[in-house]
Amino acid sequence: MAELVVHSPLPDQVIQRTGNSGNICVRVQSESSVTARLLDRKGQEVAEAHNHSGTCEFTIEDVPVGGPYTLDVSSAKARVRVRGILVGDLWALAGQSNMDGCGKMRELEPPCEHVHALFYNETWGIARDPLCHLRESIHPVHYQEEDSVERERLAREFREFLPYGAGLGVRFGKDLFKATGVPVGLVVCSHGGTSMAQWDPKLKSEGGRSLYGAMMLRLQSAGGKIAGCLWYQGESDALAGVEIANGYRENFKELIVTLRKDMHQPDLPFIYAQLANFFTFEEPATFDGWNAVRRAQLEIEGELRNVAMVANIDATLSDAIHADALSQRRLGARMALAARRLLLGENNFTLGPRPLGAQIVGPRSIRVDFAQVNGKLHPAKGMQGFIIRNEERPVVVTSACRHPDKPSSVLLTTAEAPEAGWVLGYGLGTNPNVNVRDSRGFPAPMFGLIDVST
């Protein structure tokens, strides 16, 4: 055995804060007594602790938010320095491939020394795309190859030649740090192509052979407490058939509730994206499934406390289903704003338009009202994406513009006189032509069908 081994903290690790400080758990193995000194970036001592020989564990308490700090551990015969330690906020990144990050590797968000990540190889480092290397995980759920040599070869090839990997995490962390001055740690937990059934919390007992179990193990290894969770998932459920898609709402709510219970954080902030578009020529059932999942994501925001949905219907794509680097960066910025609302209570902005209802207001006119609009709706004229149906067929919308007297409402003109029984939606289908947004650039989310009141 080496004279001195430091098992915890790891280089570049982010320690979850409580208030304005955090506690750093130090775990060492030594043949003689040790002294641990915590140094700031200027080399000034912040704290000091002493302990006995052997395997020991002690805590450096009330370390101020910030860093990077260096832990200097010395014994009679050896000295170890652990660099890059930050005290800040940890965020879990979970879901499927759009959370992995599958934008092409250009126009990437530059890294920041105050935004770190816990990668799948169980090391911490400055967060940079791609964040997600599944084959490097120690948990079997994240890889298929049983042969470790083959898995290592494939992991190496992916690191050297992977043409995609741009995600939202780096921008999220940077924007949040810029707004708060609090460092950010990203705990990567996502896995592309996975369904809500595969994320079922009931599989937790399978440990690293289940997605939820592996996530819980990683969160525990990161310290057992987090500031919140970011989630982007639902494509697999939307494409699995209408029955599966219709069950998404309850399954998603169960995951959120269980995660909060298991983390012993009943108000854990949970931020998620409504699905972006999908280029497909599949059967109408695909459209119905996509609508069902998007609708569920909108509804859940009003059914659970301390959750926030970020509309993403304006995303541009790298391929048929994956957001490109620029859209991922924009989504990360929007999620950072959501985190500021949920975690910090900022209320001088909203997360964008939310539908309130639709009402007949004239012989050929319908007003669609929105809440939570930053400023006013745009564009003033030529709004697109609204669909109206009567009991038998679609109704032609001849124009859509911002209401002249209500900047948070849309005025639709129809080709025929509105009647009771009409229903209205926005952004329906897998690739709708939509353009409604507010003054802050947040898009209106997909919604409907809703009744048009008389």
C-alpha positions as CSV (number, residue, x, y, z in Angstrom):
1,M,0.0,0.0,0.0
2,A,1.2,3.5,-0.7
3,E,2.2,5.6,2.3
4,L,-0.7,8.1,1.6
5,V,-3.8,7.8,-0.6
6,V,-6.5,10.4,-0.9
7,H,-9.8,8.8,-1.9
8,S,-12.0,11.8,-1.5
9,P,-12.5,14.5,-2.7
10,L,-11.5,13.9,-6.3
11,P,-9.6,16.4,-8.5
12,D,-12.0,19.0,-10.0
13,Q,-14.9,17.7,-7.9
14,V,-17.8,20.1,-7.2
15,I,-19.1,20.0,-3.6
16,Q,-22.8,20.8,-3.2
17,R,-23.2,23.9,-1.1
18,T,-25.7,24.6,1.7
19,G,-26.4,28.3,1.7
20,N,-23.1,30.2,1.3
21,S,-20.7,27.3,2.2
22,G,-20.2,23.6,1.9
23,N,-18.6,20.8,3.8
24,I,-15.8,18.8,2.2
25,C,-15.5,15.2,3.2
26,V,-11.9,14.1,3.3
27,R,-11.2,10.3,3.2
28,V,-7.6,9.2,3.3
29,Q,-5.5,6.1,3.8
30,S,-2.2,6.6,5.5
31,E,0.4,4.7,7.5
32,S,0.9,7.7,9.8
33,S,-1.1,10.7,11.0
34,V,-2.0,13.3,8.4
35,T,-2.6,17.0,8.2
36,A,-5.0,18.4,5.6
37,R,-4.9,22.0,4.6
38,L,-7.4,23.6,2.2
39,L,-5.8,26.4,0.1
40,D,-7.6,29.0,-2.1
41,R,-6.4,29.8,-5.6
42,K,-3.8,32.2,-4.3
43,G,-2.4,29.6,-2.0
44,Q,-3.8,31.1,1.2
45,E,-4.9,28.6,3.8
46,V,-8.7,28.4,4.2
47,A,-8.9,25.6,6.8
48,E,-6.8,22.9,8.5
49,A,-7.6,19.5,9.9
50,H,-5.6,16.7,11.6
51,N,-6.4,13.0,11.9
52,H,-4.9,9.7,12.9
53,S,-3.2,7.0,10.8
54,G,-5.0,4.3,8.9
55,T,-8.1,4.7,6.9
56,C,-9.8,7.8,8.2
57,E,-12.5,10.2,7.3
58,F,-13.1,13.8,8.5
59,T,-14.9,16.9,7.3
60,I,-13.6,20.4,6.5
61,E,-16.7,22.4,7.4
62,D,-18.1,25.8,6.2
63,V,-15.9,26.2,3.1
64,P,-17.1,29.3,1.2
65,V,-18.8,28.9,-2.1
66,G,-16.4,29.3,-4.9
67,G,-12.9,28.0,-5.7
68,P,-11.0,26.4,-7.2
69,Y,-9.5,25.1,-3.9
70,T,-6.5,22.8,-3.5
71,L,-6.5,20.1,-0.7
72,D,-3.0,19.6,0.6
73,V,-2.7,16.4,2.6
74,S,0.6,15.4,4.2
75,S,1.9,12.7,6.4
76,A,5.3,11.9,7.8
77,K,6.6,10.5,4.5
78,A,4.3,11.7,1.8
79,R,2.3,14.6,0.4
80,V,-0.7,14.6,-2.0
81,R,-2.4,17.6,-3.5
82,V,-6.0,17.4,-4.9
83,R,-6.6,20.4,-7.2
84,G,-9.6,22.1,-8.8
85,I,-12.2,21.6,-6.0
86,L,-15.2,23.8,-6.3
87,V,-18.1,24.5,-3.8
88,G,-21.3,25.2,-5.7
89,D,-24.4,23.6,-7.1
90,L,-24.8,20.1,-8.6
91,W,-27.3,19.4,-11.4
92,A,-28.2,15.9,-12.7
93,L,-28.5,15.7,-16.5
94,A,-30.9,12.9,-17.3
95,G,-33.0,11.6,-20.2
96,Q,-32.1,10.3,-23.7
97,S,-30.0,11.4,-26.7
98,N,-30.9,15.1,-26.8
99,M,-29.6,15.3,-23.2
100,D,-26.6,13.3,-24.1
101,G,-25.9,16.0,-26.8
102,C,-26.0,14.9,-30.4
103,G,-25.4,18.2,-32.2
104,K,-22.6,18.1,-34.7
105,M,-19.2,19.1,-33.2
106,R,-19.1,22.7,-34.5
107,E,-20.1,26.0,-32.9
108,L,-19.7,24.5,-29.5
109,E,-20.1,26.4,-26.2
110,P,-16.6,27.1,-24.9
111,P,-15.7,25.6,-21.5
112,C,-15.5,27.5,-18.3
113,E,-13.2,26.8,-15.3
114,H,-16.2,27.2,-12.9
115,V,-18.4,24.6,-14.7
116,H,-17.2,21.0,-14.1
117,A,-18.7,17.6,-14.9
118,L,-18.7,14.1,-13.4
119,F,-18.1,12.0,-16.5
120,Y,-19.1,8.4,-17.0
121,N,-15.6,7.2,-16.2
122,E,-16.1,8.5,-12.7
123,T,-13.7,11.3,-13.0
124,W,-14.4,15.0,-12.6
125,G,-13.1,17.7,-15.0
126,I,-13.9,21.0,-16.7
127,A,-17.2,20.4,-18.6
128,R,-16.7,20.4,-22.4
129,D,-18.6,18.7,-25.2
130,P,-19.2,15.9,-25.6
131,L,-20.1,15.2,-22.0
132,C,-21.5,11.7,-22.6
133,H,-19.3,8.7,-23.2
134,L,-21.5,5.8,-22.4
135,R,-19.0,3.0,-22.9
136,E,-16.7,4.5,-20.2
137,S,-19.3,3.9,-17.5
138,I,-18.8,1.5,-14.7
139,H,-22.5,0.7,-14.8
140,P,-23.6,-2.1,-17.2
141,V,-26.8,-0.4,-18.2
142,H,-24.8,2.1,-20.2
143,Y,-22.8,-0.4,-22.4
144,Q,-23.5,-3.5,-24.4
145,E,-20.1,-5.1,-24.9
146,E,-19.3,-7.6,-22.1
147,D,-15.7,-7.9,-23.2
148,S,-13.8,-5.1,-21.4
149,V,-11.0,-4.9,-24.0
150,E,-13.5,-4.4,-26.9
151,R,-15.4,-1.9,-24.9
152,E,-12.2,0.1,-24.2
153,R,-11.3,0.0,-27.9
154,L,-14.7,1.3,-28.9
155,A,-14.6,4.0,-26.2
156,R,-11.3,5.1,-27.5
157,E,-12.5,5.3,-31.1
158,F,-15.6,7.3,-30.1
159,R,-13.4,9.8,-28.2
160,E,-11.1,10.2,-31.2
161,F,-13.7,10.2,-34.1
162,L,-17.1,11.1,-32.7
163,P,-18.6,13.6,-35.1
164,Y,-21.4,14.7,-32.8
165,G,-21.8,15.5,-29.1
166,A,-22.9,19.2,-28.7
167,G,-25.2,19.5,-25.8
168,L,-26.9,21.9,-23.5
169,G,-25.0,21.4,-20.2
170,V,-22.0,23.6,-20.7
171,R,-24.1,26.7,-21.6
172,F,-26.5,26.0,-18.8
173,G,-23.7,25.9,-16.3
174,K,-22.0,29.0,-17.7
175,D,-25.2,31.1,-17.7
176,L,-26.1,30.0,-14.2
177,F,-22.6,30.8,-12.9
178,K,-22.6,34.2,-14.6
179,A,-25.9,35.1,-13.0
180,T,-25.1,33.8,-9.5
181,G,-21.3,33.6,-9.1
182,V,-21.9,30.0,-7.8
183,P,-19.8,27.2,-9.5
184,V,-21.8,24.4,-11.2
185,G,-21.2,20.7,-11.4
186,L,-23.0,18.6,-14.0
187,V,-23.6,15.0,-13.1
188,V,-24.1,13.1,-16.4
189,C,-26.8,10.4,-16.2
190,S,-28.5,10.3,-19.6
191,H,-28.6,7.5,-22.2
192,G,-29.8,7.9,-25.8
193,G,-32.7,5.9,-27.2
194,T,-34.2,5.2,-23.8
195,S,-37.9,5.1,-22.8
196,M,-39.7,6.0,-19.6
197,A,-40.2,2.3,-19.0
198,Q,-36.4,1.9,-18.9
199,W,-36.2,4.8,-16.5
200,D,-38.8,3.3,-14.2
201,P,-37.8,4.0,-10.6
202,K,-39.2,0.5,-9.7
203,L,-36.0,-0.9,-11.2
204,K,-33.8,0.9,-8.7
205,S,-33.0,-2.4,-6.9
206,E,-31.1,-3.5,-10.0
207,G,-28.5,-0.8,-9.2
208,G,-26.2,-0.1,-12.1
209,R,-28.1,-2.4,-14.4
210,S,-31.0,0.0,-14.5
211,L,-31.0,3.7,-15.6
212,Y,-32.7,5.0,-12.5
213,G,-30.4,2.8,-10.2
214,A,-27.3,3.9,-12.0
215,M,-28.4,7.6,-11.7
216,M,-28.9,7.2,-8.0
217,L,-25.5,5.6,-7.6
218,R,-23.8,8.5,-9.4
219,L,-25.7,11.1,-7.4
220,Q,-24.6,9.3,-4.2
221,S,-21.0,9.3,-5.4
222,A,-21.3,13.0,-6.0
223,G,-22.3,13.6,-2.4
224,G,-25.9,12.6,-2.1
225,K,-27.4,16.1,-2.6
226,I,-28.1,18.1,-5.7
227,A,-29.4,21.5,-6.5
228,G,-31.8,20.2,-9.2
229,C,-32.3,17.9,-12.2
230,L,-32.4,18.7,-15.9
231,W,-34.4,16.3,-18.1
232,Y,-34.8,15.9,-21.9
233,Q,-36.6,12.7,-22.9
234,G,-39.8,11.5,-24.5
235,E,-38.9,10.8,-28.1
236,S,-38.9,7.0,-27.5
237,D,-42.3,7.1,-25.8
238,A,-43.8,9.3,-28.5
239,L,-42.6,6.9,-31.2
240,A,-43.7,3.7,-29.4
241,G,-47.4,4.0,-30.2
242,V,-50.3,6.1,-28.9
243,E,-51.0,3.8,-25.9
244,I,-47.4,4.2,-24.6
245,A,-47.5,7.9,-25.4
246,N,-50.7,8.4,-23.5
247,G,-49.1,6.8,-20.4
248,Y,-46.2,9.2,-20.5
249,R,-47.8,11.8,-18.2
250,E,-48.3,9.6,-15.2
251,N,-45.0,7.8,-15.7
252,F,-43.1,11.0,-15.9
253,K,-44.8,12.4,-12.7
254,E,-43.9,9.2,-10.9
255,L,-40.3,9.6,-11.8
256,I,-40.2,13.2,-10.5
257,V,-42.0,12.3,-7.3
258,T,-39.8,9.3,-6.6
259,L,-36.5,11.1,-7.3
260,R,-37.5,13.7,-4.8
261,K,-38.4,11.1,-2.2
262,D,-35.2,9.1,-2.8
263,M,-33.0,12.2,-2.6
264,H,-34.9,13.4,0.6
265,Q,-35.5,16.7,-1.2
266,P,-39.3,17.1,-1.5
267,D,-38.9,20.5,-3.4
268,L,-36.0,19.5,-5.7
269,P,-36.2,21.7,-8.8
270,F,-36.9,19.7,-11.9
271,I,-36.5,21.4,-15.3
272,Y,-37.4,19.7,-18.6
273,A,-37.7,20.4,-22.3
274,Q,-40.9,20.0,-24.3
275,L,-40.0,17.9,-27.3
276,A,-38.6,19.6,-30.4
277,N,-39.7,18.7,-33.9
278,F,-39.0,15.5,-35.8
279,F,-38.6,15.1,-39.5
280,T,-40.6,12.0,-40.5
281,F,-42.9,10.5,-43.1
282,E,-44.4,8.0,-40.8
283,E,-48.1,7.1,-40.2
284,P,-50.4,9.6,-38.5
285,A,-50.1,7.5,-35.3
286,T,-46.6,9.0,-35.0
287,F,-48.1,12.4,-35.1
288,D,-50.6,11.4,-32.4
289,G,-47.8,10.0,-30.1
290,W,-45.7,13.2,-30.5
291,N,-48.7,15.3,-29.7
292,A,-49.6,13.2,-26.6
293,V,-46.1,13.4,-25.1
294,R,-45.8,17.2,-25.8
295,R,-49.3,17.7,-24.3
296,A,-48.3,15.7,-21.2
297,Q,-45.2,17.8,-20.7
298,L,-47.2,21.0,-20.8
299,E,-49.8,19.7,-18.4
300,I,-47.3,18.4,-15.8
301,E,-46.0,21.9,-15.3
302,G,-49.3,22.9,-13.7
303,E,-49.7,19.7,-11.7
304,L,-46.4,19.4,-9.7
305,R,-44.7,22.1,-7.6
306,N,-41.3,23.4,-8.4
307,V,-41.1,22.1,-11.9
308,A,-40.5,24.1,-15.1
309,M,-41.0,23.2,-18.8
310,V,-38.9,24.9,-21.4
311,A,-40.6,25.1,-24.8
312,N,-38.2,23.9,-27.6
313,I,-40.4,23.8,-30.6
314,D,-38.2,26.3,-32.4
315,A,-35.1,24.1,-32.3
316,T,-33.1,23.5,-35.5
317,L,-31.8,20.0,-36.0
318,S,-28.6,18.3,-36.9
319,D,-30.5,15.3,-38.3
320,A,-34.1,14.1,-38.2
321,I,-34.5,14.2,-34.4
322,H,-31.5,15.8,-32.7
323,A,-31.1,19.5,-31.9
324,D,-28.0,21.1,-33.4
325,A,-25.3,22.9,-31.4
326,L,-26.8,26.4,-31.6
327,S,-30.2,25.2,-30.5
328,Q,-28.7,23.1,-27.6
329,R,-26.8,26.2,-26.5
330,R,-30.1,28.3,-26.6
331,L,-31.9,25.5,-24.7
332,G,-29.2,25.5,-22.0
333,A,-29.6,29.2,-21.6
334,R,-33.4,28.9,-21.2
335,M,-32.9,26.1,-18.7
336,A,-30.5,28.4,-16.7
337,L,-33.3,31.0,-16.6
338,A,-35.7,28.3,-15.3
339,A,-33.2,27.4,-12.6
340,R,-33.0,31.0,-11.5
341,R,-36.7,31.1,-11.1
342,L,-37.0,27.7,-9.2
343,L,-33.8,27.8,-7.2
344,L,-33.4,31.5,-6.6
345,G,-37.0,32.8,-6.8
346,E,-36.3,35.3,-9.5
347,N,-39.6,36.6,-10.8
348,N,-38.8,39.5,-13.1
349,F,-39.2,37.3,-16.1
350,T,-41.3,34.2,-17.1
351,L,-40.5,31.1,-19.1
352,G,-42.6,32.2,-22.0
353,P,-46.2,32.1,-23.3
354,R,-48.6,29.5,-21.9
355,P,-52.1,29.1,-23.4
356,L,-55.1,30.3,-21.4
357,G,-58.0,29.7,-23.7
358,A,-59.7,30.6,-27.0
359,Q,-62.9,32.6,-27.4
360,I,-65.2,33.6,-30.3
361,V,-65.1,37.5,-30.5
362,G,-66.6,38.3,-33.8
363,P,-68.4,37.0,-36.9
364,R,-65.2,35.4,-38.2
365,S,-62.8,36.1,-35.3
366,I,-61.3,34.0,-32.5
367,R,-59.0,35.4,-29.8
368,V,-56.4,33.1,-28.3
369,D,-55.1,34.3,-24.9
370,F,-51.7,33.6,-23.4
371,A,-50.3,34.0,-19.9
372,Q,-46.7,34.5,-18.8
373,V,-45.7,36.5,-21.9
374,N,-42.5,38.5,-21.6
375,G,-43.5,41.9,-23.1
376,K,-45.7,41.0,-26.1
377,L,-46.2,38.4,-28.7
378,H,-44.4,38.4,-32.0
379,P,-44.5,38.7,-34.9
380,A,-47.2,41.4,-35.1
381,K,-48.6,39.8,-38.3
382,G,-48.2,36.5,-40.1
383,M,-48.3,34.2,-37.1
384,Q,-48.3,30.5,-38.0
385,G,-49.0,27.2,-36.4
386,F,-52.7,27.5,-35.3
387,I,-55.1,24.7,-36.3
388,I,-58.9,24.8,-35.9
389,R,-61.3,21.9,-36.4
390,N,-65.1,21.6,-36.2
391,E,-66.7,18.2,-35.5
392,E,-66.0,16.9,-39.0
393,R,-63.1,18.7,-40.7
394,P,-60.4,21.4,-40.5
395,V,-61.4,25.1,-40.6
396,V,-59.3,27.4,-42.7
397,V,-57.5,30.2,-40.7
398,T,-57.1,33.1,-43.2
399,S,-54.9,35.2,-40.9
400,A,-53.3,35.3,-37.5
401,C,-51.9,38.5,-35.8
402,R,-51.2,40.0,-32.5
403,H,-54.4,41.4,-31.0
404,P,-54.4,45.2,-31.5
405,D,-55.5,45.8,-27.9
406,K,-54.1,42.8,-26.1
407,P,-50.4,42.2,-26.7
408,S,-50.6,38.8,-25.0
409,S,-53.3,37.6,-27.3
410,V,-53.6,36.4,-30.9
411,L,-56.5,37.3,-33.2
412,L,-57.4,34.6,-35.7
413,T,-59.6,35.3,-38.7
414,T,-61.5,32.2,-40.1
415,A,-62.9,31.5,-43.5
416,E,-66.3,30.7,-42.0
417,A,-68.4,31.8,-39.0
418,P,-67.2,30.2,-35.7
419,E,-69.6,27.8,-34.0
420,A,-69.9,26.0,-30.7
421,G,-67.9,22.7,-30.8
422,W,-64.9,24.1,-32.5
423,V,-61.5,23.1,-31.1
424,L,-58.1,24.8,-31.5
425,G,-54.5,23.7,-31.3
426,Y,-51.0,25.1,-31.9
427,G,-47.9,23.3,-33.1
428,L,-49.5,19.9,-33.6
429,G,-47.7,17.2,-35.5
430,T,-44.0,16.3,-35.6
431,N,-42.8,19.2,-37.8
432,P,-45.2,22.1,-37.6
433,N,-44.6,25.4,-39.1
434,V,-44.7,27.7,-36.1
435,N,-43.3,31.2,-35.3
436,V,-45.1,32.7,-32.2
437,R,-42.7,33.9,-29.5
438,D,-42.6,36.6,-26.8
439,S,-40.2,39.6,-26.5
440,R,-37.6,37.6,-24.7
441,G,-37.6,35.0,-27.5
442,F,-39.4,32.2,-25.7
443,P,-41.6,30.3,-28.2
444,A,-45.2,29.4,-27.5
445,P,-45.3,25.7,-26.7
446,M,-47.4,23.1,-28.5
447,F,-50.9,22.8,-27.0
448,G,-54.4,21.5,-27.7
449,L,-56.7,20.6,-28.8
450,I,-58.7,23.0,-26.6
451,D,-62.4,24.1,-26.8
452,V,-63.2,27.4,-28.4
453,S,-65.7,29.1,-26.1
454,T,-68.6,31.1,-27.3
